[in-house]
Amino acid sequence: MSSENSGSGGAGETFRILTRPIVWPYTALVTGRADPLPPDRPWPFWLRWTWRFGAGRMPFSLATQILDMIIAVATLFGTYSLLQNQTAKTEPFVPHYYLFICSLALSLPLAMRQRHPVGAWRLSVFALLVTSVHGWMLDQPNDMPYVPGGVFVLILVLYTVAVRSPRGVTIGAGLTVWAGAFLIDQQNPAGPMVVVLLPLLAGYLVRQRHLAGRELEERDEAAQRELAEQERRHRDTEAVLKERQRIARELHDVVAHHMSMIAIQAEAAPYTVPEVPDKIRSDLAEIRATALDALTEMRRILGVLRSEDGAETAPQPGLERLDTLLAGTHGTGLSVHTKVVGELDGLPQGVSITAYRILQEALSNAMRHAPGSRVDVELIQKEGILLLSVINGPPSTGERSTLSPPGSGHGLVGMRERAAMLHGGLTAKPTPEGGFAVTATLPLRPEA
């Protein structure tokens, strides 16, 4: 199948190459289109002197159109006078209005070439062919089979076609004119071919220069846009970094300061009153240890906020610190019962960190809202999924829940976001016994 396709493609390409000499003239005569007129063409450097006379102050396109109109009018009357004098000798009964129409057809393409170069070329070829066949309007058909004014107009129009048209249209126009010249003057076709080739080659070179300049301008514009986009991203990154540094300063000045004071006061309190019971002394030590852990976490967060790329400056805790996390609940009044099924070693780091944070937040909620309650913690690893559940009962008798500080309430949202990040799920809802249950399902491998 592949060999057939390749062979078919090669035959098709060969056919297209062989038919190009026919397709190109058809394109120029029927379907060809030129590029739109540039809206703001600058004056060539060798015409800058026209500023002294005021002509250079008008748009270049308007100036060239006016010049073409002047030359077209001069060509019209010059050609009409020439045809009138020649036909008076050979064909005295040719109507003058017919001569004027022929002169107009030969001259009008010059006035059209700026707006419609391909259409102007088609009209010029048709008019020159009609008026030059066998030189029937001239008294020396063998020496001068073409109308000079029409040849002059055709040369200018061919140059414009080469400047403003694709390569296929330009080549098709040249082949068509060469074929017409061969039909009109079979004895000396080489001269017209050279005359046609010069404006086509000059126009093609000018077009390539314009295209190269346009491509360079587009590259410069693209580079400028990319530079502007990079500067904008740099400003955005700098603004984010400054905001993170501001938040870090506020956290350091406010939260870290208060946590340090809590730790210092908890450490100094037993020494201010010698008769402090051992239970209170143990609770104060636990408060101090919790405050120091909070300060450690705070310093890690400050390091992240102050880093430009937000990279972690310390490893985040995972389930390898489960015992430490559960030990931190001792002395809080909670009765924590843990059940672990399966191996927790070797879990993916993201799953381990997410499970630790969800468990940490769930235990913190139980401490605040259900002090003295029983908390059942289950971790089950099976079939590529880690099941985590934290279920606490109602507060024990005589205990009151702690109100959440203003502006909180993002704990459950954060837990759900962490689970969703691993394509898992999390539910948090009250239990019929008056407690609260948090259940998370965390895939050990990301979904495809």
JOURSUL-V730095 format. One record per backbone hydrogen bond with DSSP energy under -1.0 kcal/mol. CO is the residue of the C=O (numbers start at 1). NH is the residue of the N-H. E is the energy in kcal/mol with one decimal. If there is no record, write none. Layout:
co:nh:e
CO:NH:E
CO:NH:E
This chain:
co:nh:e
1:5:-2.1
2:6:-2.5
3:7:-2.4
4:8:-2.6
5:9:-2.5
6:10:-2.3
7:11:-2.5
8:12:-2.5
9:13:-2.3
10:14:-2.3
11:15:-2.4
12:16:-2.3
13:17:-2.2
14:18:-2.3
15:19:-1.9
19:22:-1.1
19:23:-2.7
20:24:-3.0
22:26:-1.5
23:27:-2.7
24:28:-2.4
25:29:-2.6
26:30:-2.5
27:32:-3.7
44:47:-1.9
45:48:-1.3
47:50:-1.8
48:51:-1.8
49:52:-1.5
50:56:-1.7
54:57:-1.2
55:58:-1.3
59:63:-2.3
60:64:-2.6
61:65:-2.0
62:66:-2.3
63:67:-2.3
64:68:-2.5
65:69:-2.2
66:70:-2.3
67:71:-2.5
68:72:-2.8
69:73:-2.4
70:74:-2.3
71:75:-2.8
72:76:-2.4
73:77:-2.1
74:78:-2.2
75:79:-2.8
76:80:-2.4
77:81:-2.3
78:82:-2.1
79:83:-2.9
80:84:-2.2
81:85:-2.1
82:86:-2.3
83:87:-2.6
84:88:-1.3
86:90:-1.6
87:91:-1.5
91:94:-1.5
95:99:-1.5
96:100:-2.3
97:101:-2.2
98:102:-2.3
99:103:-2.4
100:104:-2.6
101:105:-2.5
102:106:-1.9
103:107:-1.6
104:108:-3.0
107:110:-1.4
108:111:-1.0
108:112:-1.0
109:113:-1.2
112:116:-3.2
116:120:-2.5
117:121:-2.1
118:122:-2.2
119:123:-2.2
120:124:-2.4
121:125:-2.7
122:126:-2.2
123:127:-2.6
124:128:-2.5
125:129:-2.2
126:130:-2.3
127:131:-2.3
128:132:-1.0
132:135:-1.6
133:136:-1.4
135:138:-1.4
140:144:-2.4
147:151:-2.0
148:152:-2.3
149:153:-2.2
150:154:-2.5
151:155:-2.2
152:156:-1.8
153:157:-2.5
154:158:-2.8
155:159:-1.8
156:160:-1.8
157:161:-2.5
158:162:-2.3
159:163:-1.8
160:164:-2.3
161:165:-1.7
164:35:-3.8
166:170:-2.1
167:171:-2.7
168:172:-2.3
169:173:-2.4
170:174:-2.1
171:175:-2.7
172:176:-2.2
173:177:-2.2
174:178:-2.3
175:179:-2.3
176:180:-2.4
177:181:-2.6
178:182:-2.1
179:183:-1.9
180:184:-2.3
181:185:-2.8
189:193:-1.5
190:194:-2.0
191:195:-2.2
192:196:-2.4
193:197:-2.3
194:198:-1.8
196:200:-1.5
197:201:-2.8
198:202:-2.5
199:203:-2.7
200:204:-2.4
201:205:-2.3
202:206:-2.2
203:207:-2.4
204:208:-2.5
205:209:-2.0
206:210:-2.4
207:211:-2.9
208:212:-2.4
209:213:-2.3
210:214:-2.8
211:215:-2.6
212:216:-2.2
213:217:-2.3
214:218:-2.5
215:219:-2.3
216:220:-2.4
217:221:-2.8
218:222:-2.7
219:223:-2.7
220:224:-2.6
221:225:-2.6
222:226:-2.6
223:227:-2.6
224:228:-2.6
225:229:-2.5
226:230:-2.6
227:231:-2.5
228:232:-2.4
229:233:-2.6
230:234:-2.6
231:235:-2.6
232:236:-2.7
233:237:-3.0
234:238:-2.7
235:239:-2.5
236:240:-2.6
237:241:-2.7
238:242:-2.5
239:243:-2.3
240:244:-2.6
241:245:-2.5
242:246:-2.3
243:247:-2.5
244:248:-2.5
245:249:-2.4
246:250:-2.3
247:251:-2.8
248:252:-2.6
249:253:-3.0
250:254:-2.3
251:256:-2.9
254:258:-2.1
255:259:-2.6
256:260:-2.2
257:261:-2.2
258:262:-2.3
259:263:-2.3
260:264:-2.6
261:265:-2.8
262:266:-2.7
263:267:-1.8
264:268:-2.2
265:269:-2.0
269:272:-1.1
273:276:-1.1
277:281:-2.5
278:282:-2.6
279:283:-2.3
280:284:-2.8
281:285:-2.0
282:286:-2.2
283:287:-2.5
284:288:-2.6
285:289:-2.5
286:290:-2.6
287:291:-2.5
288:292:-2.4
289:293:-2.3
290:294:-2.4
291:295:-2.3
292:296:-2.1
293:297:-2.4
294:298:-2.4
295:299:-2.5
296:300:-1.9
297:301:-2.3
298:302:-2.6
299:303:-2.2
300:304:-1.8
301:305:-2.6
302:306:-2.1
318:321:-2.1
319:322:-1.8
321:325:-2.2
322:326:-2.7
323:327:-2.5
324:328:-1.4
326:329:-1.4
327:330:-1.4
329:332:-1.9
335:375:-2.8
337:377:-3.2
339:379:-2.7
341:381:-2.7
344:347:-1.0
348:352:-2.7
349:353:-2.8
350:354:-2.4
351:355:-2.7
352:356:-2.1
353:357:-2.5
354:358:-2.4
355:359:-2.5
356:360:-2.7
357:361:-2.6
358:362:-2.5
359:363:-2.3
360:364:-2.0
361:365:-2.3
362:366:-2.0
363:367:-2.4
364:368:-2.0
365:369:-3.1
366:370:-2.1
368:402:-4.2
370:373:-1.6
371:396:-1.7
373:335:-2.5
374:393:-2.1
375:337:-3.1
376:391:-2.3
377:339:-2.5
378:389:-2.1
379:341:-3.1
380:387:-3.5
382:385:-1.8
384:444:-2.8
385:382:-2.3
386:442:-2.5
387:380:-2.7
388:440:-3.2
389:378:-2.5
390:438:-2.5
391:376:-3.0
392:436:-1.9
396:399:-2.0
405:408:-1.6
410:414:-2.7
411:415:-2.2
412:416:-2.4
413:417:-2.3
414:418:-2.2
415:419:-2.3
416:420:-2.8
417:421:-1.9
419:424:-2.7
420:423:-1.9
425:441:-2.8
427:439:-2.7
429:437:-2.6
431:434:-1.9
435:431:-1.5
436:392:-2.6
437:429:-2.1
438:390:-2.8
439:427:-2.8
440:388:-2.6
441:425:-1.9
442:386:-2.8
